[in-house]
Amino acid sequence: MYTKRTIIALPEGLSEQDIEDNLLFSDLSFDLVFADKELADSRAFTGVRTILLNTADTPVMRDPATELHSIEPENPFVDIIAFSSGTTASRTLKAFHLYGDRIMNHIGGYVRNFNLTRDDNWVVCHSFSHIVHFEYALGGLIFGYNVSLIDPIDLVLRGKQFNPSALVTVPGIYEQIYEQIRRKIRTDNKKMTLLAEAENDTYTEQNLRKWVNVLQQECAECKEYLGGKLKVMIIGAAPSRLNLKKMFQFLGYPIFEGYGMTEIGMISCNVPGAEKLGTVGIAFEGISLNLADDNVLLVKSEFRCADKYLHEQANSDTFIGNGWINTGDFASIDHEKFVTIEGRKKEVIISDRGKNIIPERIEERIAEIGGVEHCLVYGDNKPYLIALVFVKTLETFDQGYLESALTKINETLPQHEKVIDFLLLRNELSEENQMITRSHKIRRKMVYGRYQEEIEGLYQMVK
């Protein structure tokens, strides 16, 4: 039905201005629109056959017992118009073209690296406007694996019933899954003690073998939380805690960190036989990597990719010519070709003395402190850094423990990177209040603006 067609995956909450900027004044034409009434009434779709939806959400299979329909795999040869939105306050959407061979390479790489077959079940728990998740579903048509469409909350609470073989989701969902795993054994003091010991242990190959053996013997129900078919769990799209990834590995889960970009797809990924905790793996199939003079990661695909955004006439800061794409991320590549993402170039803090500071390095370490859910470091054009530390409940959080942990972190940092003070805040960051993106990245400028008065108050205090 859709062979040789172009599919446009419209994000939720698309405004009329977004539509006009990206679609109305482009050379795109539309044959059929699936949309809710508000979106379908856009003048960009005037005269186009429209099928109205009762909801703007992706259809969801809530009950794993729901009848499944068998579809034979084929190559649909579809192109996609996708949208990318940044983490800035303006949240401007940008549309661009994705071509069918990218889908073949992107999903084909997963199938080959993780040995996915027609007997496997890929659980998709994000809407299709997250374009890679649409590609995962299309992959089922191309390569023949089964696809289950579920809500993230169903995955967190009832993952075992869906019995996934492949799962790709954001760190926030994995955090919730791990918390549910801990809750399963919370009344067993022996098991909770073992889990706490594992959480406090360092990651080495020897410790990995030890804890996989111990925890599978003593806490077998922890490994079974998502069923018994898992071949791969990819974590990405936003920064994640090292301890979270370590604990999934200690519990025997096949978790691998990857790194990608909507405009090009998967860039690098840890895979069986080539993995290193704390990195985002080696270059994915068909991807070339290079570092610019300022150590920003540049990427290029051997497959056809977009070379501009639809509303732009020429190259931009992202599409820099000759097929190269500027990721905007500082990175390093070690002698074994493993990539480590250091932070976003646009997030660099410049102190009042001209020191350049990558805040993500510090934030990741503070986020590892028990009970901390999010952390943002602030200090642009200021004499020192402060941290915004978000916790679940202020009443039960041990502030003394936080202060002690910060002191230990500061002992390892150069003077200009030390965190001198902090705001302890109840975690109210959410997609609903637009402080967090759909992929669970924090919109830094919006959060700074929300707490600007409290931030400035810290700097006015005498230290």
CORZI-V663521 format. One record per backbone hydrogen bond with DSSP energy under -0.5 kcal/mol. CO is the residue of the C=O (numbers start at 1). NH is the residue of the N-H. If there is no record, write none. Layout:
BEGIN
co:CO nh:NH
co:CO nh:NH
END
This chain:
BEGIN
co:2 nh:5
co:5 nh:7
co:5 nh:79
co:7 nh:9
co:7 nh:81
co:8 nh:10
co:11 nh:14
co:15 nh:19
co:16 nh:20
co:17 nh:21
co:18 nh:22
co:19 nh:23
co:19 nh:24
co:20 nh:25
co:23 nh:26
co:31 nh:49
co:33 nh:35
co:33 nh:51
co:35 nh:53
co:36 nh:40
co:37 nh:41
co:39 nh:42
co:42 nh:45
co:43 nh:46
co:45 nh:48
co:49 nh:33
co:50 nh:52
co:51 nh:35
co:60 nh:62
co:62 nh:64
co:63 nh:66
co:74 nh:76
co:76 nh:4
co:77 nh:4
co:79 nh:7
co:80 nh:82
co:80 nh:98
co:81 nh:9
co:82 nh:96
co:84 nh:94
co:92 nh:86
co:94 nh:84
co:95 nh:310
co:96 nh:82
co:98 nh:80
co:99 nh:102
co:99 nh:103
co:100 nh:104
co:101 nh:105
co:102 nh:106
co:103 nh:107
co:103 nh:108
co:104 nh:108
co:105 nh:109
co:106 nh:110
co:107 nh:111
co:108 nh:112
co:109 nh:113
co:110 nh:114
co:111 nh:116
co:112 nh:115
co:117 nh:120
co:120 nh:122
co:120 nh:146
co:121 nh:123
co:121 nh:165
co:121 nh:166
co:122 nh:124
co:122 nh:148
co:123 nh:125
co:123 nh:168
co:124 nh:150
co:127 nh:130
co:129 nh:131
co:130 nh:133
co:130 nh:134
co:131 nh:135
co:132 nh:136
co:133 nh:137
co:134 nh:138
co:135 nh:139
co:136 nh:140
co:137 nh:140
co:137 nh:141
co:138 nh:141
co:138 nh:142
co:139 nh:143
co:139 nh:144
co:140 nh:144
co:141 nh:74
co:146 nh:122
co:148 nh:124
co:148 nh:150
co:149 nh:61
co:151 nh:155
co:152 nh:156
co:153 nh:157
co:154 nh:158
co:155 nh:159
co:158 nh:161
co:158 nh:162
co:159 nh:162
co:159 nh:163
co:165 nh:231
co:165 nh:232
co:166 nh:123
co:167 nh:234
co:169 nh:236
co:170 nh:173
co:170 nh:174
co:171 nh:175
co:172 nh:176
co:173 nh:177
co:174 nh:178
co:175 nh:179
co:176 nh:180
co:177 nh:181
co:178 nh:182
co:179 nh:183
co:180 nh:184
co:181 nh:185
co:182 nh:185
co:183 nh:186
co:185 nh:188
co:187 nh:189
co:188 nh:192
co:189 nh:193
co:190 nh:194
co:191 nh:195
co:192 nh:196
co:193 nh:197
co:194 nh:198
co:195 nh:199
co:196 nh:200
co:197 nh:201
co:198 nh:201
co:202 nh:204
co:204 nh:208
co:205 nh:209
co:206 nh:210
co:207 nh:211
co:208 nh:212
co:209 nh:213
co:210 nh:214
co:211 nh:215
co:212 nh:216
co:213 nh:217
co:214 nh:218
co:215 nh:219
co:219 nh:222
co:219 nh:223
co:220 nh:224
co:222 nh:225
co:224 nh:227
co:225 nh:160
co:232 nh:167
co:233 nh:235
co:233 nh:256
co:234 nh:169
co:235 nh:258
co:236 nh:171
co:241 nh:245
co:242 nh:246
co:243 nh:247
co:244 nh:248
co:245 nh:249
co:246 nh:250
co:247 nh:251
co:248 nh:253
co:249 nh:252
co:253 nh:255
co:254 nh:233
co:256 nh:235
co:257 nh:270
co:259 nh:267
co:259 nh:268
co:261 nh:264
co:261 nh:265
co:263 nh:306
co:265 nh:261
co:267 nh:284
co:268 nh:259
co:269 nh:282
co:271 nh:274
co:274 nh:271
co:276 nh:279
co:281 nh:339
co:282 nh:269
co:284 nh:287
co:286 nh:302
co:288 nh:300
co:290 nh:298
co:292 nh:295
co:295 nh:331
co:296 nh:292
co:297 nh:327
co:298 nh:290
co:299 nh:325
co:300 nh:288
co:309 nh:312
co:318 nh:320
co:318 nh:326
co:319 nh:316
co:321 nh:324
co:324 nh:320
co:324 nh:321
co:325 nh:299
co:325 nh:327
co:328 nh:345
co:329 nh:297
co:330 nh:342
co:330 nh:343
co:332 nh:340
co:334 nh:337
co:338 nh:334
co:339 nh:280
co:340 nh:332
co:340 nh:342
co:343 nh:330
co:344 nh:347
co:345 nh:348
co:349 nh:351
co:349 nh:357
co:350 nh:381
co:351 nh:354
co:355 nh:351
co:357 nh:349
co:357 nh:359
co:358 nh:361
co:358 nh:362
co:359 nh:362
co:359 nh:363
co:360 nh:364
co:361 nh:365
co:362 nh:366
co:363 nh:367
co:364 nh:368
co:365 nh:368
co:366 nh:369
co:369 nh:372
co:371 nh:392
co:374 nh:390
co:376 nh:388
co:378 nh:386
co:379 nh:382
co:382 nh:352
co:385 nh:420
co:385 nh:421
co:386 nh:378
co:387 nh:389
co:387 nh:423
co:388 nh:376
co:388 nh:390
co:389 nh:425
co:390 nh:373
co:390 nh:374
co:391 nh:427
co:393 nh:397
co:397 nh:399
co:398 nh:402
co:399 nh:403
co:400 nh:404
co:401 nh:405
co:402 nh:406
co:403 nh:407
co:404 nh:408
co:405 nh:409
co:406 nh:410
co:407 nh:411
co:409 nh:412
co:410 nh:413
co:414 nh:417
co:414 nh:418
co:415 nh:418
co:418 nh:385
co:418 nh:420
co:421 nh:387
co:422 nh:424
co:423 nh:389
co:423 nh:425
co:425 nh:391
co:426 nh:428
co:430 nh:435
co:430 nh:436
co:431 nh:434
co:435 nh:443
co:437 nh:440
co:441 nh:437
co:442 nh:444
co:443 nh:447
co:444 nh:448
co:445 nh:449
co:446 nh:450
co:447 nh:451
co:449 nh:452
co:451 nh:455
co:452 nh:456
co:453 nh:457
co:454 nh:458
co:455 nh:458
co:455 nh:459
co:456 nh:460
co:457 nh:461
co:458 nh:461
END
